[in-house]
Amino acid sequence: MTVEKIKILTISDHPLAPSGVGIQTGYILQHLLRTGKYSIISIAGAVRHEDYNPQKTKEFGDDWVILPVDAYGDQNIIRTIMRQHKPDILWFMTDPRFFGFLWDIEDEIRAHIPMIYYHVWDNIPYPVFNKPMYDSTDVICTISKITDDIVETVSPSVERHYIPHIIPPNAFRKLPEDVVNKCRKENNLDDKFIFFWNSRNARRKMSGTIIWWFKEFLDEIGHDKATLLMHTDPKDPHGQDLEAIIRTLGIVNGQIMFSTAKTSTEELCTMYNMADATCCISDAEGFGLSTFESLACETPIIVTMTGGLQQQVTDGEEWFGIGIEPASKAIIGSQQVPFIYEDRISKEDFLRAMRTMYEMSAEERDEMGRKGRENIIKNYNFEETLKRWDQIFSDVHRDHGSWENRKKYKRWEISAF
């Protein structure tokens, strides 16, 4: 007898795109599909599409239909898919600011199917303004310990699961020393201390700041001693003109190197291995995939103690790099997000961290990196976490039902005025 597959509708960055959200979505969905228990329709947003026709993969065929959209779609797309395909579960991931359109029609959606939200929030104060959205969701999965604490505090009655990001440990790993030395030599970096920065060139990532401060570090140790390798687009319209900055600072002799081409996982793994330390000094960071990948390659990290970065750099006992406490915590916000802390580190603290990492022995850095990978294997296990996702979807389908068998949802509530 053929068992009917659980049909999931997902909304996220394109699940085959290189963004952090896209990468994590891809890991989760491909694992679910390989169990043979699911079919998936993915609303794929957040990237510029050349073609808006439905997409399929060779491996999964009709079981995985990817629908390219602008932004993250709209209410009419959701209504159409629900009417035509009758999915059993809606799963969506990324910042809640992008899903107001979804919660505006949650009564239409949840009357038929449960909503699972994979939630990221970077910082306190507790976002009480998110409570209506949390309370309008059947299950919230949280990306980090700080996000988990936030949801528990703001909406304690909502079903919640802490389930952090993951990476395949065999893809990001320590490479043989001769392979790394060869790559460093081919790039004229064999005699340099390498700091690696792998992030989007965007405001909160502090891309211009790190160049400016790195120049001061070089003024101190010598411009021929270290290189900052930046895997980013220096002309990203959402960021600064990084090439203009290095020209203005006069550091045009290899002190800053840009890697701008799309790279394979293996090439990216090589960059992490070439580096002596990976830096991320964002003023807000939900999790921080680049530092996570770096630790999997046994390369220690320098990070701001904010968001998910603070749980990567230490397990509370051991340190896997240098965590920099914010020198200022400014309350910023917008009409959608009335308040949230923006964590800024000081130049002096960052230069001190770079100097400390630079002056460490290679053995000390290796030990930090080795322990960092052990922590990832132990607390962010790739296979076990994917099995947890499978269990969550199976449990939600069983316990909450859908359409004619919908459970655990009330269309009304009694309120006291």
C-alpha positions in Angstrom: 0.0 0.0 0.0 1.3 3.4 -0.9 1.6 5.9 2.0 0.6 9.4 1.2 3.4 11.8 1.6 3.3 14.8 4.0 3.0 17.9 1.8 5.0 20.9 3.1 4.8 24.5 1.8 7.9 26.4 2.7 8.8 30.1 2.4 12.4 31.3 2.7 15.4 32.5 0.7 15.9 30.3 -2.4 16.8 26.9 -0.9 19.6 26.5 -3.4 21.0 30.0 -2.9 24.3 30.7 -1.0 22.8 32.9 1.7 22.8 31.6 5.3 19.0 31.2 5.3 19.1 29.5 1.9 21.9 27.1 2.9 20.1 26.0 6.1 16.8 25.6 4.3 18.5 23.5 1.7 20.0 21.2 4.3 16.7 20.7 6.0 14.5 20.2 3.0 16.8 17.8 1.1 17.1 15.7 4.2 13.3 15.5 4.6 12.9 14.6 0.9 15.5 11.8 1.2 13.4 10.1 3.9 10.7 9.5 1.2 8.0 10.8 3.6 7.5 14.3 2.2 6.8 16.3 -0.9 7.6 20.0 -0.8 6.5 23.2 -2.5 9.1 26.0 -1.9 8.4 29.7 -2.3 11.9 30.9 -3.0 12.6 34.5 -2.5 15.3 37.1 -1.4 17.3 36.8 -4.6 17.1 38.3 -8.1 15.6 35.7 -10.4 16.4 35.4 -14.1 13.4 33.0 -14.6 10.2 32.8 -12.6 9.1 29.5 -14.0 8.7 26.6 -11.5 12.0 24.7 -10.9 12.7 21.1 -10.1 15.8 19.2 -9.3 17.1 16.0 -10.9 17.3 14.2 -7.6 13.8 14.9 -6.3 11.7 15.5 -9.5 8.1 16.2 -8.8 8.5 15.8 -5.0 10.2 19.2 -4.8 8.8 22.2 -6.8 10.6 25.5 -6.3 8.6 28.7 -7.1 10.8 31.8 -7.6 9.2 35.0 -6.3 10.1 38.6 -5.5 10.6 39.2 -1.7 8.9 36.3 -0.1 5.7 36.2 -2.1 2.3 37.6 -1.1 -1.1 36.6 0.2 -2.5 35.7 -3.1 0.3 33.3 -3.8 -0.3 31.6 -0.4 -4.0 31.4 -1.0 -3.6 30.0 -4.5 -1.1 27.3 -3.4 -3.4 26.3 -0.5 -6.4 26.0 -2.7 -4.7 24.1 -5.5 -2.3 21.9 -3.6 -3.7 21.6 -0.1 -0.4 21.4 1.8 -0.4 19.8 5.3 2.1 22.2 6.9 3.4 25.7 6.3 7.1 26.2 7.3 8.8 29.6 7.0 12.2 31.0 8.0 14.0 34.3 8.5 13.4 37.6 10.2 9.8 38.2 11.2 9.8 41.6 9.6 9.4 39.9 6.3 6.3 37.9 7.2 3.7 40.5 8.3 1.7 39.6 5.2 1.6 36.0 6.4 0.4 36.7 10.0 -2.2 39.1 8.6 -4.0 36.0 7.1 -3.0 33.5 9.8 -6.7 32.9 10.5 -7.2 31.7 6.9 -4.1 29.5 7.0 -4.3 28.0 10.5 -7.9 27.1 10.1 -6.6 24.4 7.7 -2.9 23.8 8.4 -0.4 24.4 11.2 2.4 27.0 10.8 6.0 26.2 11.9 8.3 29.2 12.1 12.1 28.9 12.2 12.8 32.1 14.1 15.8 34.3 14.4 16.0 37.3 16.7 19.4 39.0 17.4 19.1 40.7 20.7 17.2 42.0 23.7 15.3 43.9 25.1 12.6 41.3 24.9 10.5 42.1 21.8 7.1 42.2 23.3 5.8 43.7 20.0 6.4 40.2 18.5 4.0 38.6 20.9 1.0 38.7 18.5 3.0 37.0 15.8 4.4 34.4 18.2 0.9 33.7 19.6 -0.4 33.3 16.0 2.0 30.4 15.2 1.6 26.8 16.1 5.2 25.9 16.6 8.3 28.1 16.8 11.8 26.6 16.3 14.5 28.9 17.6 17.9 29.5 16.0 20.0 30.3 19.0 19.9 30.3 22.8 19.1 34.0 23.0 16.2 33.6 20.5 14.9 30.6 22.5 15.0 32.7 25.7 13.2 35.5 24.0 10.3 33.3 22.7 10.0 31.6 26.1 9.8 34.9 27.9 7.5 36.7 25.4 5.1 33.9 24.5 5.6 31.0 27.0 2.5 29.2 25.9 3.7 28.6 22.3 5.2 25.2 21.5 8.9 25.9 21.1 12.0 23.9 20.0 15.6 25.1 20.2 17.3 23.8 17.0 20.4 25.8 15.9 22.1 26.0 12.5 24.3 23.1 11.3 26.9 22.4 8.7 28.2 19.2 7.2 31.4 18.4 9.2 32.9 16.4 6.3 32.6 19.4 4.0 34.1 21.9 6.4 37.1 20.2 8.0 40.8 20.6 8.6 42.9 20.0 5.5 46.3 18.5 5.3 49.1 21.0 6.0 50.8 20.5 2.6 47.6 21.3 0.8 47.1 24.5 2.8 50.8 25.6 2.4 50.5 25.1 -1.3 47.4 27.3 -1.6 49.0 30.0 0.6 52.1 29.9 -1.6 50.1 30.1 -4.9 48.4 33.2 -3.5 51.7 34.8 -2.3 50.5 34.5 1.3 52.9 31.9 2.6 54.7 34.4 4.8 51.6 36.3 6.0 49.4 36.1 9.0 45.9 35.8 7.4 42.7 37.2 8.9 39.6 36.0 7.0 36.3 37.8 6.7 33.4 36.1 5.0 30.2 38.1 5.1 28.0 40.1 2.9 29.2 43.7 2.5 26.3 45.2 4.4 25.9 47.9 7.1 25.5 45.7 10.2 28.5 43.6 9.1 30.9 46.5 9.7 32.8 45.8 6.5 34.3 49.3 6.1 35.2 49.5 9.8 37.2 46.3 9.8 39.3 47.6 6.9 39.9 51.0 8.6 40.9 49.3 11.9 43.0 46.7 10.1 45.1 49.4 8.6 45.9 50.7 12.1 46.9 47.1 13.1 49.3 47.0 10.1 50.7 50.4 11.1 51.7 48.8 14.4 53.1 45.4 13.3 54.2 46.2 9.7 52.3 46.2 6.4 54.2 43.2 5.2 53.2 41.0 8.1 49.5 40.3 7.7 46.7 40.3 5.1 42.9 40.6 5.5 41.2 38.3 3.0 37.6 39.3 2.4 35.2 37.0 0.6 32.6 39.5 -0.3 31.4 41.9 -3.0 33.2 45.2 -2.5 30.7 47.0 -4.6 27.5 45.5 -3.0 24.8 48.3 -3.2 23.8 47.4 0.3 27.3 48.1 1.6 30.2 50.4 1.3 32.6 50.9 -1.6 35.4 48.9 -0.1 37.7 49.5 -2.9 37.4 53.2 -2.5 38.3 52.8 1.2 41.5 50.9 0.6 42.5 53.4 -2.1 41.9 56.3 0.3 43.9 54.5 3.1 46.7 53.7 0.6 46.7 50.0 1.4 46.8 48.7 -2.2 49.8 46.4 -2.0 48.1 43.2 -1.0 47.2 44.2 2.6 43.6 43.7 1.7 42.6 40.9 -0.7 39.1 40.4 -2.1 37.6 37.1 -3.1 34.6 38.0 -5.2 33.8 34.9 -7.3 31.1 32.4 -6.3 33.0 29.5 -4.7 32.4 25.8 -4.1 32.3 24.4 -0.6 35.7 22.9 -1.1 37.2 26.2 -2.2 35.6 28.0 0.8 36.9 25.3 3.1 40.4 25.9 1.7 40.1 29.7 2.5 39.2 28.9 6.2 42.2 26.6 6.4 44.5 29.2 4.9 43.5 31.7 7.6 45.0 32.0 11.0 41.7 33.5 12.4 38.3 34.4 11.1 36.7 37.7 12.1 33.1 38.7 12.5 32.4 42.0 14.2 28.7 42.5 13.2 26.7 44.7 15.5 23.8 42.2 15.2 24.1 38.5 14.1 21.4 35.9 14.4 23.8 33.0 14.3 26.9 33.7 12.1 27.5 31.0 9.6 31.0 32.1 8.5 32.5 31.7 12.0 30.6 28.4 12.4 32.2 27.1 9.3 35.6 28.4 10.4 35.5 26.5 13.6 34.5 23.3 11.8 37.8 23.8 9.9 39.6 24.3 13.2 40.4 27.9 12.6 39.7 30.1 15.7 37.5 33.2 15.5 37.3 36.8 16.7 33.7 37.9 17.3 31.4 40.4 18.8 29.6 38.9 21.9 26.2 39.3 20.3 23.5 37.1 19.0 24.5 33.6 18.1 28.2 34.5 17.9 28.5 34.5 21.7 27.5 30.9 21.9 29.9 29.8 19.2 33.1 31.3 20.7 32.6 29.6 24.1 30.7 26.8 25.7 30.9 28.6 29.0 34.2 26.9 30.0 36.4 26.6 26.9 37.1 29.4 24.4 37.4 28.8 20.7 38.6 32.2 19.8 38.3 35.7 21.3 34.9 37.2 22.2 34.8 41.0 22.4 32.2 42.5 24.7 30.3 45.5 23.2 31.6 48.8 24.2 28.2 50.4 23.5 24.7 49.0 23.3 22.6 51.5 21.6 18.8 51.1 21.4 17.9 51.4 17.7 14.7 50.6 15.9 12.1 51.4 13.3 8.4 51.5 12.8 8.3 47.7 12.6 10.9 47.1 15.3 10.5 49.8 17.9 13.6 48.8 19.9 16.5 46.4 19.8 20.1 46.6 21.0 22.8 47.3 18.5 26.1 46.0 19.8 29.2 47.9 18.8 32.7 47.0 19.8 35.5 49.6 20.3 38.5 49.9 18.0 40.9 49.4 21.0 39.3 46.1 21.9 39.3 44.9 18.4 43.0 45.8 17.9 43.8 44.1 21.2 42.1 40.9 20.0 43.9 40.9 16.7 47.2 41.5 18.5 46.5 38.7 20.9 45.7 36.3 18.2 48.7 37.4 16.1 51.1 36.9 19.1 49.8 33.5 20.1 51.9 30.5 19.1 50.6 28.4 16.3 50.1 25.6 18.8 47.8 27.7 20.9 45.7 28.7 17.9 45.6 25.1 16.8 44.3 24.0 20.2 41.6 26.7 20.1 40.5 25.6 16.7 40.6 21.9 17.6 38.3 22.4 20.6 36.0 24.6 18.5 35.4 21.7 16.0 34.9 19.3 18.9 32.2 21.6 20.3 30.4 21.8 16.9 30.4 18.0 16.5 29.1 17.6 20.0 26.5 20.3 20.3 25.5 21.0 16.7 25.6 17.5 15.2 24.6 17.6 11.6 22.9 14.2 11.3 21.2 14.3 14.7 19.8 17.8 14.1 18.3 16.8 10.7 16.7 13.8 12.4 15.2 16.2 14.9 13.7 18.3 12.0 12.1 15.1 10.6 10.7 14.3 14.0 9.3 17.8 14.5 7.5 17.7 11.1 6.2 14.2 11.8 4.9 15.1 15.2 3.3 18.3 14.0 1.5 16.4 11.2 0.3 13.8 13.7 -0.6 16.1 16.6 -2.0 19.2 14.7 -3.4 17.5 11.6 -4.6 19.4 8.6 -7.7 20.2 6.6 -10.5 17.7 7.6 -8.3 16.4 10.5 -7.1 19.8 11.8 -6.5 19.8 15.6 -5.2 22.1 18.3 -6.6 25.3 16.7 -9.5 27.5 17.9 -11.1 29.9 15.5 -12.2 32.1 18.5 -11.2 33.0 22.0 -12.8 34.6 25.0 -11.2 37.9 26.1 -12.0 40.0 29.2 -12.4 43.7 28.5 
